[in-house]
Amino acid sequence: MPLHSYRPIALALGVVAASGLARAQTWLREDVDFQKIEARAKELASQPYQAPDREALPGWMKALSYDQYRDIRFRDDQALWLQANLPFRAMFFHPGYLYREPVQIREFTSTHSQEVRFTPGFFDYGALIKDKGEFPPNAGFAGVRLLAPLNKQDKFDELVVFQGASYWRALGKGQRYGISARGVAIDTGEEGTAEEFPSFREFWLRKPDQGDQAAQILALLDGPSVAGAYAFVIQPGDDTVMTVKAVLYPRKGVKTFGVAPMSSMFWFGENSRRRFDDFRPEVHDSDGLAIKTGAGESLWRPLANDTGRLEKNYFAVDKLAGFGLLQRDRRFAAYEDGEASYDQRPSLWIEPVNDWGSGRVFLMEIPTSNELSDNVVAMWEPAQAPQAGQRMEFVYRQHWTMAEDPAKAGGHVVATRTGLHDWQPEQRTVAVEFSGIAPERLKDKDGKEVAPTAMVEITGDGKERAKIQGVAVQPLPGDRWRAGFQIAPAKEGGKLSEVGPLDIRVSLKQGDDFLTETWVNRIIP
């Protein structure tokens, strides 16, 4: 992404020049741009991978416990750009605990750059830190976070955090942290192959001007199989929108190459058949995967954690218009959790800017028995596996949003329900609820209101094992529509337990026109 010009600044405006706590920084005359970071990535990819030394930190930093690490806090009065009263501020994470690979951070303008060096003066060390030990001169940091007046004009809130491998999380107005993004996914879910986690090794933070609406960051990524350059333009708001430019150079071929990957958590929801002993009705950061194709078709795949097995699903797309893991249920009553605030956790919608070609959206669901780990992964896989030395460029916008329908599908799924009655043991009932259908689309050419019809079909070889019956469409309060149906064995006298997994598609139509996105799901009757 192009970087707009900054007027020259006095060298004394660096953060530590305004602070007597940190060692002096030195501004160097240097032009920093994306092309230079890309050239470094290309050079790195042409050389054997050199892993960072995870043992270089002093022992006390490596031995920090989770609670001790959380007891080290960056000092508010040391924030980068605080003294200049600029629209963004930056803070840094202390190295140690799990974060043993040093991350180098630089600040730059249109004419100069300087390294931000680690100093203990940046941090408050809590009571749990009994012995701080030595501080190495080149410790680096564990990551960086940006702050902005997101919710109130007179208060700086956390906007985005980059910490750990190539992970980051962002927030819009009124949101709470949940889903995570990362730069690239290598061999995710491949049996017999260890997944790789390339890391951002260096960040360049552009010093903002007064009145800037967006922050800008450059980053260098490196890992065993790939190196890359990244540019981030971060615009806070009700929806925080991040424009990401990634140019990647593989060192070698890989089995799975994931673009714009994201990780989320789904433990159980309103439709879960695998129940847990918990006081809350639902616990999840996301409740479904949404996909929009270049041809205008929209798909919705509810998330699940029922089988107790690793589940992988693939959705082939000739041209991708967008995809994301969404949190559609925004009712507090759905979660009853005033601390975790799952109703305020953002959806993440990816919108390609350049042409990604054909490929597929990959969804992986890992079984879990708690809410402590991200167990859902979604990403884009190009149809052609990258080759060593090949230049790959992906530009996309991330929408960190509370919207029910960021894909702008119109009619969209808001609930999935299913049940099995003991008086009909060989017949499973399924109900899919839709909202957002424009009222004018529910009228015929003469203006008369006409109820939609439901398209319900079993795809693949499941059509030979099961049948759909009792299809009905019912209006509900709140401008919702429910498509209900039953699944039964195809063979007379057959057992539902012997049917096996079924792939089913459901949508609402008006004649030949689709009124809604298509609900796609794999159901085990």
HELIX and SHEET records of a PDB file:
HELIX    1   1 LEU A   11  LEU A   13  5                                   3    
HELIX    2   2 VAL A   15  ALA A   18  5                                   4    
HELIX    3   3 PHE A   34  ALA A   45  1                                  12    
HELIX    4   4 GLY A   59  LYS A   62  1                                   4    
HELIX    5   5 TYR A   66  ARG A   70  1                                   5    
HELIX    6   6 ASP A   76  GLN A   78  5                                   3    
HELIX    7   7 PRO A  120  PHE A  122  5                                   3    
HELIX    8   8 PHE A  332  ALA A  334  5                                   3    
HELIX    9   9 TYR A  342  GLN A  344  5                                   3    
HELIX   10  10 PRO A  439  LEU A  442  5                                   4    
HELIX   11  11 GLY A  460  GLU A  464  5                                   5    
HELIX   12  12 LEU A  496  GLU A  498  5                                   3    
SHEET    1   A15 LEU A  28  ARG A  29  0                                        
SHEET    2   A15 HIS A 112  VAL A 116 -1                                        
SHEET    3   A15 GLN A 104  PHE A 108 -1                                        
SHEET    4   A15 SER A 199  ARG A 206  1                                        
SHEET    5   A15 ALA A 215  ASP A 222 -1                                        
SHEET    6   A15 VAL A 226  GLN A 235 -1                                        
SHEET    7   A15 THR A 240  PRO A 250 -1                                        
SHEET    8   A15 MET A 392  THR A 401 -1                                        
SHEET    9   A15 SER A 347  PRO A 352 -1                                        
SHEET   10   A15 LEU A 320  LEU A 326 -1                                        
SHEET   11   A15 GLY A 288  THR A 293 -1                                        
SHEET   12   A15 SER A 298  PRO A 302 -1                                        
SHEET   13   A15 THR A 518  ILE A 523  1                                        
SHEET   14   A15 LEU A 502  GLN A 510 -1                                        
SHEET   15   A15 THR A 453  THR A 459 -1                                        
SHEET    1   B15 LEU A  28  ARG A  29  0                                        
SHEET    2   B15 HIS A 112  VAL A 116 -1                                        
SHEET    3   B15 GLN A 104  PHE A 108 -1                                        
SHEET    4   B15 SER A 199  ARG A 206  1                                        
SHEET    5   B15 ALA A 215  ASP A 222 -1                                        
SHEET    6   B15 VAL A 226  GLN A 235 -1                                        
SHEET    7   B15 THR A 240  PRO A 250 -1                                        
SHEET    8   B15 MET A 392  THR A 401 -1                                        
SHEET    9   B15 SER A 347  PRO A 352 -1                                        
SHEET   10   B15 LEU A 320  LEU A 326 -1                                        
SHEET   11   B15 GLY A 288  THR A 293 -1                                        
SHEET   12   B15 SER A 298  PRO A 302 -1                                        
SHEET   13   B15 THR A 518  ILE A 523  1                                        
SHEET   14   B15 LEU A 502  GLN A 510 -1                                        
SHEET   15   B15 ASP A 513  PHE A 514 -1                                        
SHEET    1   C 2 ILE A  72  PHE A  74  0                                        
SHEET    2   C 2 PHE A 123  TYR A 125 -1                                        
SHEET    1   D 7 ARG A  89  PHE A  93  0                                        
SHEET    2   D 7 GLY A 143  LYS A 152 -1                                        
SHEET    3   D 7 LYS A 155  GLN A 163 -1                                        
SHEET    4   D 7 TYR A 167  ALA A 170 -1                                        
SHEET    5   D 7 SER A 180  ARG A 182 -1                                        
SHEET    6   D 7 PHE A 257  SER A 264 -1                                        
SHEET    7   D 7 VAL A 184  ILE A 186 -1                                        
SHEET    1   E 9 ARG A  89  PHE A  93  0                                        
SHEET    2   E 9 GLY A 143  LYS A 152 -1                                        
SHEET    3   E 9 LYS A 155  GLN A 163 -1                                        
SHEET    4   E 9 TYR A 167  ALA A 170 -1                                        
SHEET    5   E 9 SER A 180  ARG A 182 -1                                        
SHEET    6   E 9 PHE A 257  SER A 264 -1                                        
SHEET    7   E 9 VAL A 376  PRO A 382 -1                                        
SHEET    8   E 9 GLY A 359  GLU A 365 -1                                        
SHEET    9   E 9 GLU A 311  VAL A 317 -1                                        
SHEET    1   F 2 PHE A 266  PHE A 268  0                                        
SHEET    2   F 2 VAL A 283  HIS A 284 -1                                        
SHEET    1   G 4 HIS A 412  LEU A 420  0                                        
SHEET    2   G 4 ARG A 428  SER A 435 -1                                        
SHEET    3   G 4 ARG A 480  PRO A 489 -1                                        
SHEET    4   G 4 ALA A 466  LEU A 476 -1                                        
END                                                                             
